[in-house]
Amino acid sequence: MNRISTFALVCWAALQSFVVSSGCKITQCTETAADGATSKKDHCLSAEPTIEYREGTPRIASETWSPGRAVSIINHNGPLRVDVDTTLEGRVTVSGIAFTREVASEVGKQNATDRLAQTAAPSLTVDDLGHIAIDAPGQGVVDGYDLTVRLPPAFDGALKIDAQNGKLTLLGADRAEKTTATAHGIVAHNLRNAIHLTSTVGEIEVSALPSGGGNFIHSEVGNIRATIGLANLAITAKTALGRVTFPPSWSATMVTADGLSGTVNLGDASGSLAVTTENGNIDFSLP
């Protein structure tokens, strides 16, 4: 067996012995000579399982928000939560806990502590028009932030979210003019107006009352559970591998014989909603 294959098996075995969130730290093998000197071995890699280390204190920032102004959020690695804080009046706040991964040893702990100390804080900037941009740095699946963004209850601008390598939880942004979100799995409740949701990996659970045309919910890999209120929508649903189901109380629903697609008109059907997944079921329900 060649060394590349050996390495792959070692890393896989290490992953299997830890929780799903664990990874491997890849380093070049070393060898110790008779005189105690160490040197790197050519054509040899070793894999050590890693654990997550976190800062104990969140990094916090806030900015003044003006009515109608947009908020955009990027979290490069890690989970993201966006909600509405009823105690906020005209402000957007950010709270992030930095994390990294290292081997479970004193050396690994010190390396993690040093790296966390050097991690840049999430940036929160306002442009000339008053739009707010939040950017939490991260690298691969190693360094990142467990990020929470809180909006004022009057927030009515466009909301754009990009959780590049993490799950999104979005709660209560019901006045947003438009909500656009991309993440690795989405839980979103109480959405209204225009919604554009994409999960690149993972399921979507959403409750919404969309309006207007061009709304969509899409999962590349994962089930979709959509609770839709008393909306005026022409809904189309399609899965490449799975089934589509509508509530029995919805009248005039049409589902193909193979169960892979379906349509229904709600209210006057003046708006539209397309719900699609490449691999999974699509289940609609009532509030």
N, C-alpha and C positions, 0 to 999 in steps of 0.2 A: 504494500500500500504506500502511495507517495505521501510526501509531507503535507501537501495541501489537503488531501483527503483526511489524513490523520487529524489535522487542525480542525477541520469542519466537524468531525465526530466528537472531538474533545469539547469544542464550544457548545455543540448541541447537547452533550451530556451534562455540561455545567448548567445550561439553561433549564434543562429538565429537573434539576435538583433544587431550583429556586422558584420563587413565585413568578408569575407571568411578567411582572414589571422588571425583573432582573435582566441584566445584560452581561456581556463579557468585555473585559479589558484585554486588548491584544497587545502583547509586547514581544520583543525579540528574546529568544532564549539566551541564557548566560551559562557559562561553565567556569568552574574554579580549578585553577592549576595547583600543582603540588605545593608551590610556594605561597598559596593563598590568594594570588592575583585572580581577578575575574575578567572575563572577556565575552564579547557577543559571539554567538554561534551562527554561522552562515546557514541560510536556507532552513531556519527553524523559528517557529512562532509558538507562543504559549498563550492560553486563554484562561483568565481568572474571573470567576463570577464577581459581580459588583452589587453594592447596595446603594440606596439613596441617602444622601446627607442633605439636611435643610438648615437654613438660617432660623434662628429662634425668633427674630423680630421682623415683622413685615416692613417693607419700604413703602411709604405713603406719600402721595402727592395729590393736589387738587387744583382745579382751575374754574374760573367763572364761565358760566354758559349763558348765552343769550338765546331767546326764543327763535325757533326756526333754523338754528345753526346745526350743522351735521356733526356727528361723532364717528370717527373711524378707529378701530382697535385691531392691532396685530399682536398675537402672542406666538412667538416662533417655536416654542416647545413647552408643553405643559397644559394642564387644564385651565379653562377660562370660565368664569361665572360673571354674567352681566345681569344686574337687577335694578330695581327702582327703590330708592331710599326716601321714605316720606319725610324724613327730618332734613333733607337737603333742600335748600331754596336757591336755585340758580347756580348750582355748582356740580361739577363732575369730579368724583374722587377715584383714585386708583390705589389698590393695596396689593403688593406682590411679595411672595415669599420665594426667595431664590433657592434652587436646589441643584445638585450635581450628583454624579455617580462615581464611586471609587470602590476599590477593594476593601473588604472588611478586616482592616488591620490598623494598628496605630499609625503606620506610614500612610495608609490610604486615608485615614481620618485627617491627618495633617495636610495631605495634598488637597483634600476636599475643602478644608478650612481656608487654605491659602487661595484656592480658586474662587471660592465664594466671596472672599474679601475683595477680589479683583473684578467681580462681576458688576457691570454697569447697571444702574437703576433703570427701571422703565421710564421712558421719556414721555412727557405730556406737553404738547405744544399747541399754540393757537395761531392760525394764520391771519392775514390782514382782514379777512371777511368774518372772522370769529369762529371758524370751524375748528374743532378740536381733534387732534391726532394723538393716539396712544400707541407706543411701540415698546414691547417687552422683549429684550434680547434673549437669544438661546442658540444652541448649537446641537444639531443632530438630536439624539435621544439622551444626551448626557447632561447638558447644562440648560436650564430654563427657569420658568417662573410658574408657580401656582398663583394665578392672577384673578383678582376680583375688581370689577369696575361697577360703580354705582352711579346711576343717573338720577336727576331730579324728577319728581312726579309730573312736572309740566313738560317733560322732554317731548318735542314734536318735530324734530328734524329728521334727516335721513340717518340711519344707523347701519354702519358697515363693519362686519366682524370677520376676521380671518384667524382662526385657531389652527395654525399650520401643522401642528403635531400634537393634538390634544382634543379632549372632549369639550363641547360647549354646553353650558347650562344658561339659558336665557329666560328670565322671568319678568313679566309685567310691563314690558315696553309697549303698552297698548296705544299710546298716542303717537308713536313714531310714524312719520310720513311714509317711510319705506324701510324695511328690514332686509338686509342682504347678509347672509352668513354662510361661511364655509368652515368645516371642522371635521375631525375624526369622531363622528357620532354627535348627535344633537338632541338635547331635551329643551323644548321651547314652549312656553305657555303664555296664554293671553295676548297673542299677537293680533294686530289689526292692520287694515289698509294694505299696502303692497308688500308681499313677502316673496323672497327668493332664497331658498334654503338648499344647500348642497352638503352632503356627507360623503367624503372621499373614501372613508372606511368606517363602517359602523351603522347602527340603526338610527332612525329618526323617530322621536315621539313629539308630537306637536298638537297644541290646541290653538285654533285661530278663527278669525272672522275676516277673511281676505275680501278686498274689494278692488274693482277695476280689472283691466286686462293684463295678461302676461305673468300672472303669479305661477310659481312652480315650487315643487318639493322634489328633490332628487337624491337618491342614494346610489352610489356606485356598487356598493356591496352591503346589503343589510335590509332588514324589514322596515316598513314605514307604518306607524300608527297615527292616524290623523283624526282629531276630533274637530268637526267643523260645525259652527253655529248657524243661525238663521241668516245665511248669506244669499246674495243674488249671483250665482255662479254656474257656469257650464264647466263641469268637472270631467276630465279625462284621466284615466289611470291605466298604467301598463307596466307589467313586469316581464323580464325575459325568462325568469325561472322562479315560479311561485304561483300565487293566486291573488285575485282581487275580490274583496267582499265589501258590500254596502249594507247599511242598516236596513232591516226589513221595512221600517216605517217610511223610508224614502221611496216615493212613487216614481214610476217610469224609469227605473234603472235598467241598463242593458249591460249584460256581461256575456262575453263570448263563450262558446261551448267548452273551450279548453281552460277557461278561467283566467287567462293571462291578461285580459284587458276589459275595460268597462267604461261606461259613460253615464252621467246623470245631470239633469238640470235642476238647480235649486232656485226658487223665487222666479224673478224675471230673466235669469241667466244673462244679465248684462255684463258681468265680469267673467273671468276665466281662471281656472286653476288646473295645471298639469302635474300629476303625481306619477313619478317613474322610479323604478329601481332595476338594476341589472341582475340582481340576485337576491330575491326575498319576497315576502308577502306584503301586500298593501291592504290594510284594514281601516275602514272608516267607521266612525262612531259619532253619536250625538252627545252634546254636553250633558 
